[in-house]
Amino acid sequence: MQPLNHGKNLVNLEVTAPTRHSRKVPIALILAFIAGVGGALAVLQVSIPANAKTSLISSQNLTPMTFTQLAKKVTPAVVAIQVHGRAGPGDDLKNVIPREGPFGEFFEHFFDNPENIERFNRRGDSDKKGSKPRSRPRMSQGSGFIISDDGFVVTNHHVVKDGGSIIVLTEDGEKYKAKLIGADERTDLAILKIETDNSLPYVNFTEHEAEVGEWVMAVGNPFGLGGTVTTGIVSARGRVIGSSLYDDYIQIDAAVNRGNSGGPTFNLEGEVIGVNTAIYSPNGGNVGIGFAIPASLADRIIDQLIENGEITRGWLGVSIQTVTPEIAESVGLDAPSGTIISDIFINSPAEIAAIKLGDVVLEVNGHEVHSPRDLARTVAEFTPGDTAKLLIHRDRQSQTINIEIGEQPENPRYSGLKQSRKVKPELKHLVALGIKVEMASQSEEDPKARGVIVTEVKRDSEAGAKGIVRGDKILRLAGIEVNSPKDLDQALQEARNDGLSSVLALVRSRKGQQFITFKIIKT
C-alpha cells in the first residue's frame, strides 16, 4: 500500500498550464521528466517491505467468523441433558411458590419442616388412613457442552442435582448414558462423563476475559426444543445476583430461557466465555438479562472436579460484613475499606490465630480486600494448610497476623443458644437507647456465648430504627464484651464520656452475627 501513498503524493504535485510570460519547455525535457517519475515509481515499488502483503493476508485470517460459520462450528459440541427421576415430597409446590418476597421466609421455614411437607402431600387423601406421600416420575431438562474428545460434559449443578439417570443427547441424534463425576453447588457447576468409542467434537474455554460490548452466541436446549442458537452482546461483567459468595457473573442479552441452563456462550472465535446458569425474569420469560459463569472460574472448578470429584476451598472460620462509613468512623478508619469480622467459629483457623471480633481485614498476602466477597473469594482459592498473611486494623492500629488456612466444611455454623429469661432492672442508658435486656446463659454447644438478650424494643427508638428486635443478642459494644445489662449500660456511658457520637455493637440475630452502629443518646 505504500507505493499508492507515495504515488498519490506525487500525483498531487500540481502541473500548471504555461502562462503568457512563461518560458517554453522543450518536449524532450518533459519526456525526460516523465521517464524520471516512472523510474522513481519503479524504485519505490521495489522498496515495499517484504511483509506488507503477508500482514494483509494475516489480518484477513483473523477476521471473526460470521454467526452462520460460528454456529456450524460449535453446535456439534453442544448437548441436551435429560435427568429422569421421581418428584419428592413437596417438589411440585416448591417449584411454583417463590422463595423471595414478603413470604419467602415463611415458605423457607415451611419446607424445612418434614411434617409440613408430609401434610401437604397427603392433601386429598384424608379419607385414606395411614396413606403415605406419593412420588411421581419426573424429567428435568437442561443443556451442556463437550470439552474433550473422550466425553467430558459441562453443565449446571442444578440441572443434575436431583440424581436419577442422566441422558445426554448430541446434535446428530445420538443418546448416551452419563455418569456424574462431580458437582459444586456453590458455583452451580457439574461435570459428566459419557462413554463412547468415537472421538467426539468438543469446544474449549477461552483464555481471555469477556469484554463488555463483545458479540456472543448462546447455544442450548430451551424448553426442550433442542439445539437453539441466539445472539447478543456482553452487557456487563462482575454481576452479583445473590446466589453465593462466589458470584461473579457475565451478563448477556442473548436470549436464554429455561432449558438453556448449563449451555455455553461463545465469542466469535468459537471459544466458551461462560456457562449459562440464570436469568432475571419477573414473568418467567426472557427479558434480555441472562447470567453466565465466566470461563476463568468454570475452567478452574471443572479441572478440580475431574481430578478430585469435589472442590476443596480455603476457610478462615469467620462471618464478615461490609465496612460502612459509620463502622469506619467507629473503629478509626479514615475511609470505608476492608471487611469487618462479625463472628468467629469455635476451633476455627481464625480463633487459633487469635483473630478478634471487630478486626478489619485490609489485605491478604498484599492484595487489598474491598468487600466481604473479595475476602471470601481470595481465601477460597488457598489450599488448606497454606499460610496467609492478613493485614488487619485493630484498636485503631494496623498489624499483620499469620494464619494457617483451613478446609471449608459443609456447614460450619454451630447450633443456636439456650436463653434464660431473668428480668433485670431498667438502666437509664438502655432506656435512652430504647431497649430492655437480660442476661443470656451459656450452653454446652457454645460455652463462649454470653452477651445480653433483648427482651423489649420501644417503637421509634434508636435501636428500633437500626432493626433490633426482641430475641436479638448483643455481645459487644465499643469493643467491650457485655455479659449483663449493667455491662451494656456502663459501656454506653463510657462511650458517651469519650465524646463518641456513635458506637459499634456486635449483634447476633436469626439473620446471623453483624455489627450495628448506635447513635449515642443523651440521658
C-alpha positions as CSV (number, residue, x, y, z in Angstrom):
1,M,0.0,0.0,0.0
2,Q,3.0,2.3,0.5
3,P,3.5,2.9,-3.3
4,L,-0.1,4.1,-3.5
5,N,0.5,6.7,-0.9
6,H,3.8,7.9,-2.4
7,G,2.2,7.8,-5.9
8,K,-0.7,9.9,-4.6
9,N,1.7,12.5,-3.2
10,L,3.4,12.6,-6.5
11,V,0.2,12.9,-8.4
12,N,-0.8,15.8,-6.1
13,L,2.1,17.8,-7.4
14,E,0.4,20.5,-9.4
15,V,1.3,21.0,-13.1
16,T,0.1,24.4,-14.2
17,A,-0.5,25.3,-17.8
18,P,2.1,27.7,-19.4
19,T,1.2,31.4,-18.9
20,R,1.8,34.2,-21.3
21,H,5.0,35.2,-19.6
22,S,6.3,31.7,-19.0
23,R,9.2,30.1,-20.9
24,K,8.6,27.3,-23.3
25,V,9.8,23.9,-22.1
26,P,11.3,21.6,-24.7
27,I,9.3,18.5,-25.2
28,A,12.4,16.4,-24.8
29,L,12.7,17.7,-21.3
30,I,9.1,16.9,-20.5
31,L,9.6,13.3,-21.7
32,A,12.8,13.0,-19.7
33,F,10.8,14.2,-16.6
34,I,8.1,11.6,-17.1
35,A,10.7,8.9,-17.6
36,G,12.3,10.0,-14.3
37,V,9.0,9.8,-12.4
38,G,8.4,6.3,-13.8
39,G,11.8,5.3,-12.7
40,A,11.2,6.7,-9.2
41,L,7.9,4.7,-9.0
42,A,9.8,1.6,-10.0
43,V,12.3,2.2,-7.3
44,L,9.6,2.9,-4.7
45,Q,7.8,-0.4,-5.7
46,V,11.0,-2.3,-5.1
47,S,11.3,-0.8,-1.7
48,I,7.9,-2.3,-0.4
49,P,8.5,-4.1,2.9
50,A,8.7,-7.8,2.4
51,N,5.9,-8.5,4.9
52,A,3.4,-6.0,3.6
53,K,1.3,-8.5,1.7
54,T,1.7,-11.1,4.4
55,S,0.3,-8.8,7.0
56,L,-2.8,-8.1,5.0
57,I,-3.4,-11.8,4.4
58,S,-2.9,-12.4,8.1
59,S,-5.4,-9.8,9.2
60,Q,-7.9,-11.3,6.8
61,N,-7.4,-14.6,8.5
62,L,-8.1,-13.0,11.9
63,T,-11.5,-11.7,10.8
64,P,-14.1,-13.1,13.2
65,M,-16.5,-15.7,11.8
66,T,-20.0,-14.9,10.9
67,F,-22.7,-16.2,13.1
68,T,-23.5,-18.8,10.4
69,Q,-20.0,-20.1,10.4
70,L,-19.8,-20.0,14.2
71,A,-23.0,-22.0,14.6
72,K,-21.8,-24.7,12.2
73,K,-18.5,-24.9,14.0
74,V,-19.7,-25.1,17.7
75,T,-23.2,-26.6,17.7
76,P,-21.9,-30.3,17.3
77,A,-20.3,-30.0,20.8
78,V,-23.4,-28.6,22.5
79,V,-25.8,-31.3,24.0
80,A,-29.2,-31.6,25.6
81,I,-29.4,-33.2,29.0
82,Q,-32.3,-35.1,30.4
83,V,-32.4,-36.2,34.1
84,H,-35.0,-38.9,34.8
85,G,-36.1,-39.2,38.5
86,R,-39.0,-39.0,40.8
87,A,-40.6,-35.9,42.3
88,G,-40.0,-35.9,46.0
89,P,-42.4,-34.7,48.7
90,G,-43.4,-31.1,48.2
91,D,-41.4,-30.6,45.0
92,D,-44.5,-29.5,43.0
93,L,-45.2,-26.8,45.5
94,K,-41.6,-25.7,45.8
95,N,-41.4,-25.2,42.0
96,V,-44.4,-22.8,41.9
97,I,-44.1,-20.7,45.1
98,P,-41.3,-18.1,45.1
99,R,-38.9,-18.1,48.0
100,E,-38.3,-14.4,47.6
101,G,-40.6,-11.5,48.5
102,P,-42.5,-10.9,51.7
103,F,-43.5,-14.5,52.2
104,G,-40.1,-16.0,51.3
105,E,-39.0,-16.6,54.9
106,F,-42.3,-18.2,55.8
107,F,-42.0,-20.7,53.0
108,E,-38.4,-21.4,53.8
109,H,-39.3,-22.4,57.3
110,F,-42.3,-24.4,55.9
111,F,-40.2,-26.5,53.7
112,D,-37.6,-27.1,56.3
113,N,-40.2,-29.0,58.4
114,P,-40.8,-32.5,57.1
115,E,-44.1,-32.8,58.8
116,N,-45.4,-29.8,56.8
117,I,-44.3,-31.4,53.6
118,E,-46.0,-34.7,54.5
119,R,-49.3,-33.0,55.3
120,F,-49.2,-31.1,52.0
121,N,-48.6,-34.3,50.0
122,R,-51.4,-36.1,51.8
123,R,-53.9,-33.4,50.7
124,G,-56.9,-35.2,49.0
125,D,-56.0,-38.4,50.8
126,S,-57.7,-37.5,54.1
127,D,-60.1,-40.4,53.7
128,K,-57.3,-42.9,53.4
129,K,-56.0,-43.5,56.8
130,G,-52.3,-44.2,57.0
131,S,-51.7,-43.0,53.4
132,K,-48.1,-42.2,52.6
133,P,-46.7,-39.4,50.4
134,R,-46.7,-40.3,46.8
135,S,-43.8,-39.7,44.4
136,R,-44.2,-39.3,40.7
137,P,-41.9,-39.8,37.7
138,R,-40.3,-36.6,36.6
139,M,-37.9,-35.5,33.9
140,S,-35.9,-32.3,34.0
141,Q,-34.0,-30.9,31.0
142,G,-31.0,-28.7,30.5
143,S,-28.0,-28.1,28.3
144,G,-24.3,-28.8,28.4
145,F,-21.3,-29.0,26.2
146,I,-18.5,-31.4,25.5
147,I,-14.9,-30.3,26.5
148,S,-12.9,-33.3,25.5
149,D,-13.0,-35.9,22.7
150,D,-13.4,-38.7,25.2
151,G,-16.7,-37.4,26.5
152,F,-16.4,-35.0,29.5
153,V,-19.5,-32.8,29.5
154,V,-20.0,-29.5,31.5
155,T,-23.4,-28.5,32.8
156,N,-25.0,-26.8,35.8
157,H,-25.3,-28.4,39.3
158,H,-28.9,-27.5,39.5
159,V,-29.6,-29.4,36.2
160,V,-28.4,-32.8,37.6
161,K,-28.8,-32.3,41.4
162,D,-31.9,-34.5,41.7
163,G,-30.0,-37.5,40.6
164,G,-31.7,-40.3,38.7
165,S,-30.5,-41.5,35.3
166,I,-28.8,-38.8,33.1
167,I,-29.1,-38.9,29.4
168,V,-27.0,-36.8,27.0
169,L,-28.4,-36.1,23.5
170,T,-26.0,-34.9,20.9
171,E,-26.8,-32.8,17.8
172,D,-26.6,-35.8,15.5
173,G,-29.3,-37.6,17.5
174,E,-27.1,-40.0,19.5
175,K,-28.1,-40.8,23.1
176,Y,-25.6,-41.6,25.8
177,K,-26.0,-42.5,29.4
178,A,-23.9,-40.2,31.5
179,K,-22.1,-40.6,34.9
180,L,-21.9,-37.7,37.3
181,I,-18.2,-37.2,38.0
182,G,-18.6,-34.2,40.4
183,A,-20.6,-31.2,41.2
184,D,-20.2,-27.9,43.1
185,E,-23.3,-26.3,44.5
186,R,-21.7,-23.0,45.4
187,T,-20.7,-22.2,41.8
188,D,-23.5,-24.3,40.2
189,L,-21.2,-26.4,38.1
190,A,-21.1,-30.1,37.3
191,I,-19.1,-32.4,35.1
192,L,-20.5,-35.6,33.5
193,K,-18.8,-38.4,31.6
194,I,-20.2,-40.3,28.6
195,E,-18.6,-43.5,27.3
196,T,-18.1,-44.0,23.6
197,D,-15.5,-45.5,21.2
198,N,-15.9,-42.5,18.9
199,S,-13.9,-39.3,19.1
200,L,-16.4,-36.5,20.0
201,P,-16.4,-32.9,18.8
202,Y,-15.6,-30.6,21.7
203,V,-15.0,-26.9,22.5
204,N,-12.5,-25.1,24.7
205,F,-12.8,-22.4,27.4
206,T,-11.4,-19.0,26.3
207,E,-8.2,-17.8,28.0
208,H,-9.3,-14.2,27.7
209,E,-11.8,-12.3,29.8
210,A,-15.1,-11.3,28.0
211,E,-15.3,-7.6,27.2
212,V,-18.5,-5.5,27.6
213,G,-20.0,-4.9,24.2
214,E,-18.5,-8.1,22.7
215,W,-20.7,-10.1,20.3
216,V,-21.6,-13.5,21.7
217,M,-23.7,-16.6,20.8
218,A,-25.6,-18.7,23.3
219,V,-26.5,-22.3,22.3
220,G,-28.7,-24.6,24.2
221,N,-31.9,-26.6,24.7
222,P,-34.6,-24.1,25.8
223,F,-37.9,-25.6,26.8
224,G,-36.6,-29.0,25.5
225,L,-36.8,-27.8,21.9
226,G,-33.4,-28.9,21.0
227,G,-30.3,-27.1,19.6
228,T,-31.2,-23.4,19.6
229,V,-28.8,-20.5,18.7
230,T,-29.3,-16.9,20.0
231,T,-27.0,-13.9,19.7
232,G,-26.3,-10.7,21.6
233,I,-23.6,-8.9,23.4
234,V,-21.9,-9.0,26.8
235,S,-23.9,-6.4,28.7
236,A,-21.9,-6.3,31.9
237,R,-19.3,-8.2,34.0
238,G,-18.9,-8.9,37.7
239,R,-22.6,-9.2,38.4
240,V,-23.7,-10.3,41.9
241,I,-27.1,-11.9,41.9
242,G,-27.1,-13.2,45.5
243,S,-26.7,-16.9,44.7
244,S,-23.5,-17.3,46.8
245,L,-20.4,-15.5,48.0
246,Y,-18.7,-16.5,44.8
247,D,-21.0,-14.6,42.4
248,D,-19.1,-13.1,39.5
249,Y,-21.4,-13.4,36.6
250,I,-21.1,-12.3,33.0
251,Q,-24.4,-10.6,32.0
252,I,-25.5,-11.2,28.4
253,D,-28.6,-10.1,26.4
254,A,-28.6,-13.1,24.1
255,A,-32.0,-14.8,24.7
256,V,-31.7,-17.7,27.2
257,N,-34.6,-19.4,28.8
258,R,-35.4,-22.4,30.9
259,G,-33.5,-25.4,29.5
260,N,-30.6,-23.2,28.5
261,S,-29.1,-23.9,31.9
262,G,-25.6,-25.4,31.6
263,G,-25.2,-24.5,28.0
264,P,-22.3,-22.4,26.6
265,T,-22.0,-18.8,25.5
266,F,-19.4,-18.4,22.8
267,N,-17.3,-15.5,21.5
268,L,-16.8,-15.0,17.7
269,E,-13.7,-17.2,17.8
270,G,-15.8,-20.2,18.9
271,E,-14.4,-20.2,22.5
272,V,-16.6,-20.7,25.5
273,I,-16.7,-17.4,27.5
274,G,-19.3,-18.6,30.0
275,V,-21.7,-21.3,31.2
276,N,-25.3,-20.0,31.2
277,T,-26.9,-20.5,34.6
278,A,-29.6,-18.0,35.4
279,I,-31.9,-15.3,34.0
280,Y,-33.5,-12.3,35.5
281,S,-37.2,-12.6,34.7
282,P,-40.1,-11.0,36.6
283,N,-42.6,-13.1,34.5
284,G,-40.6,-16.3,33.8
285,G,-39.8,-15.4,30.2
286,N,-36.7,-13.9,28.6
287,V,-36.3,-10.1,29.2
288,G,-32.7,-9.9,27.8
289,I,-30.8,-10.3,31.1
290,G,-29.0,-13.6,31.4
291,F,-26.1,-14.6,33.6
292,A,-23.2,-16.9,32.7
293,I,-20.4,-18.3,34.9
294,P,-17.2,-16.8,33.5
295,A,-14.8,-19.2,31.8
296,S,-11.9,-18.4,34.1
297,L,-13.9,-19.7,37.1
298,A,-15.6,-22.5,35.3
299,D,-12.4,-23.9,33.9
300,R,-10.7,-24.0,37.3
301,I,-13.7,-25.6,39.0
302,I,-14.2,-28.2,36.3
303,D,-10.5,-29.2,36.5
304,Q,-10.8,-29.8,40.2
305,L,-14.0,-31.8,39.8
306,I,-12.4,-34.0,37.1
307,E,-9.4,-34.6,39.2
308,N,-10.9,-35.0,42.7
309,G,-14.7,-35.2,42.2
310,E,-15.2,-32.4,44.6
311,I,-14.0,-28.8,45.4
312,T,-11.7,-28.0,48.3
313,R,-11.8,-24.4,49.4
314,G,-9.8,-22.5,51.9
315,W,-11.5,-21.3,55.1
316,L,-10.9,-18.8,57.9
317,G,-13.9,-19.7,60.0
318,V,-15.4,-16.2,60.3
319,S,-18.5,-14.3,59.5
320,I,-17.8,-10.9,57.8
321,Q,-19.7,-7.8,56.8
322,T,-19.2,-4.6,54.8
323,V,-17.4,-1.7,56.5
324,T,-19.9,1.2,56.2
325,P,-18.9,4.8,56.7
326,E,-20.4,4.6,60.2
327,I,-18.4,1.5,61.1
328,A,-15.2,3.0,59.6
329,E,-15.7,6.1,61.8
330,S,-16.4,3.9,64.9
331,V,-13.2,1.8,64.5
332,G,-11.0,4.7,63.5
333,L,-10.6,4.1,59.8
334,D,-10.1,7.2,57.5
335,A,-12.5,5.7,54.9
336,P,-14.6,2.5,54.5
337,S,-12.3,-0.3,53.4
338,G,-11.7,-4.0,54.1
339,T,-14.2,-6.2,55.8
340,I,-15.0,-6.5,59.5
341,I,-15.1,-9.7,61.4
342,S,-18.5,-10.1,63.0
343,D,-18.3,-13.8,64.2
344,I,-15.6,-16.4,64.8
345,F,-16.4,-20.1,64.8
346,I,-15.1,-22.3,67.6
347,N,-11.8,-24.1,66.9
348,S,-11.6,-22.4,63.5
349,P,-8.3,-21.2,61.9
350,A,-9.3,-17.6,62.9
351,E,-9.8,-18.5,66.5
352,I,-6.5,-20.4,66.6
353,A,-4.7,-17.4,65.1
354,A,-6.2,-15.1,67.7
355,I,-8.3,-13.1,65.3
356,K,-10.7,-10.9,67.3
357,L,-14.2,-9.7,66.8
358,G,-14.1,-6.2,65.3
359,D,-10.9,-6.8,63.4
360,V,-11.0,-5.3,60.0
361,V,-9.2,-7.3,57.3
362,L,-7.5,-4.9,54.9
363,E,-5.2,-7.2,52.9
364,V,-4.4,-10.8,52.3
365,N,-0.9,-11.6,51.1
366,G,-0.6,-8.0,49.9
367,H,-3.9,-8.0,47.9
368,E,-6.3,-5.4,49.0
369,V,-9.7,-6.5,50.4
370,H,-12.5,-4.3,49.3
371,S,-15.6,-6.2,50.4
372,P,-16.7,-9.5,52.2
373,R,-17.0,-11.1,48.7
374,D,-13.3,-10.2,48.0
375,L,-12.1,-11.9,51.2
376,A,-14.3,-15.0,50.6
377,R,-13.1,-15.5,47.1
378,T,-9.4,-14.8,48.0
379,V,-9.4,-17.2,50.9
380,A,-11.3,-19.9,49.0
381,E,-8.6,-20.1,46.4
382,F,-6.0,-21.1,49.0
383,T,-5.1,-24.7,49.5
384,P,-5.9,-25.9,53.1
385,G,-2.7,-25.9,55.0
386,D,-1.3,-22.8,53.3
387,T,-0.2,-19.8,55.4
388,A,-1.7,-16.5,54.6
389,K,-0.6,-13.1,55.8
390,L,-3.5,-10.9,56.9
391,L,-3.1,-7.1,57.4
392,I,-5.8,-6.1,59.9
393,H,-6.9,-3.0,61.6
394,R,-7.3,-3.5,65.4
395,D,-7.6,-0.9,68.2
396,R,-7.1,1.9,65.7
397,Q,-3.7,0.4,64.5
398,S,-2.6,-1.9,61.7
399,Q,-0.9,-5.2,62.3
400,T,-0.1,-8.4,60.4
401,I,-1.3,-11.8,61.5
402,N,-0.2,-15.1,60.0
403,I,-2.9,-17.7,59.8
404,E,-3.0,-21.3,58.6
405,I,-5.8,-21.7,56.1
406,G,-8.3,-24.5,57.0
407,E,-10.6,-26.5,54.8
408,Q,-14.1,-25.2,54.4
409,P,-16.6,-27.6,55.9
410,E,-20.1,-28.2,54.6
411,N,-21.9,-26.4,57.4
412,P,-19.6,-24.6,59.8
413,R,-22.2,-22.7,61.8
414,Y,-22.8,-24.0,65.3
415,S,-26.3,-24.5,66.7
416,G,-28.5,-22.0,68.4
417,L,-28.1,-20.8,72.0
418,K,-30.2,-21.6,75.1
419,Q,-31.5,-18.4,76.6
420,S,-32.6,-17.6,80.1
421,R,-35.3,-15.1,80.9
422,K,-34.3,-13.5,84.2
423,V,-35.7,-10.0,84.3
424,K,-33.2,-7.2,85.2
425,P,-33.9,-3.7,86.3
426,E,-34.0,-0.9,83.8
427,L,-30.9,1.2,83.3
428,K,-31.0,4.8,82.1
429,H,-28.7,4.4,79.1
430,L,-30.6,1.4,77.9
431,V,-33.9,3.2,78.3
432,A,-32.5,6.1,76.2
433,L,-31.4,3.6,73.5
434,G,-35.0,2.1,73.6
435,I,-34.3,-1.4,74.7
436,K,-34.6,-3.7,77.7
437,V,-32.2,-6.6,78.0
438,E,-31.4,-9.6,80.3
439,M,-28.5,-11.9,80.8
440,A,-28.0,-14.9,78.4
441,S,-26.9,-18.2,79.8
442,Q,-24.0,-20.2,78.4
443,S,-24.6,-23.6,76.7
444,E,-22.7,-26.7,76.1
445,E,-22.9,-26.1,72.4
446,D,-21.3,-22.7,72.7
447,P,-19.6,-22.1,76.0
448,K,-18.4,-18.7,74.9
449,A,-21.9,-17.4,74.0
450,R,-22.7,-14.8,76.6
451,G,-24.0,-11.3,75.9
452,V,-27.4,-10.0,76.7
453,I,-30.8,-10.8,75.2
454,V,-33.1,-8.0,74.0
455,T,-36.5,-8.5,75.6
456,E,-38.2,-5.3,74.5
457,V,-37.7,-2.7,71.9
458,K,-39.6,0.6,72.0
459,R,-41.1,2.0,68.9
460,D,-39.4,5.0,67.3
461,S,-36.3,4.3,69.3
462,E,-32.7,4.3,68.1
463,A,-32.5,0.5,68.5
464,G,-35.7,0.0,66.6
465,A,-34.5,2.2,63.8
466,K,-31.5,0.0,63.4
467,G,-33.5,-3.2,63.1
468,I,-33.1,-4.6,66.6
469,V,-35.9,-6.9,67.6
470,R,-36.9,-9.0,70.6
471,G,-34.7,-12.0,70.9
472,D,-31.6,-10.4,69.4
473,K,-28.4,-10.8,71.4
474,I,-25.9,-8.0,72.0
475,L,-22.4,-9.5,72.5
476,R,-20.1,-6.5,72.5
477,L,-20.3,-2.7,72.5
478,A,-17.5,-0.3,71.8
479,G,-15.1,-3.2,71.8
480,I,-16.2,-4.3,75.3
481,E,-17.8,-7.7,76.0
482,V,-21.2,-7.3,77.7
483,N,-22.4,-10.2,79.9
484,S,-25.1,-8.3,81.8
485,P,-27.4,-5.4,81.4
486,K,-25.1,-3.4,83.7
487,D,-22.1,-4.1,81.5
488,L,-24.1,-2.8,78.5
489,D,-25.2,0.3,80.3
490,Q,-21.7,1.1,81.5
491,A,-20.3,0.6,78.0
492,L,-22.8,3.2,76.7
493,Q,-21.8,5.6,79.5
494,E,-18.1,5.2,78.7
495,A,-18.7,5.8,75.0
496,R,-20.6,9.0,75.9
497,N,-17.8,10.1,78.3
498,D,-15.3,9.6,75.5
499,G,-17.2,12.1,73.4
500,L,-18.3,9.5,70.7
501,S,-21.3,10.3,68.6
502,S,-21.8,6.7,67.7
503,V,-20.8,3.3,69.0
504,L,-20.3,-0.1,67.4
505,A,-22.3,-3.0,68.7
506,L,-21.9,-6.7,67.8
507,V,-25.4,-8.2,67.5
508,R,-26.5,-11.8,66.9
509,S,-29.9,-12.3,65.3
510,R,-31.6,-15.0,63.4
511,K,-30.1,-13.5,60.2
512,G,-26.6,-14.1,61.6
513,Q,-24.0,-12.0,63.5
514,Q,-23.2,-8.5,62.4
515,F,-22.0,-5.1,63.6
516,I,-24.5,-2.3,64.0
517,T,-23.8,1.4,64.9
518,F,-25.9,3.2,67.5
519,K,-26.0,6.9,67.9
520,I,-25.2,8.0,71.5
521,I,-28.4,9.1,73.1
522,K,-28.2,11.8,75.7
523,T,-29.8,11.0,79.1
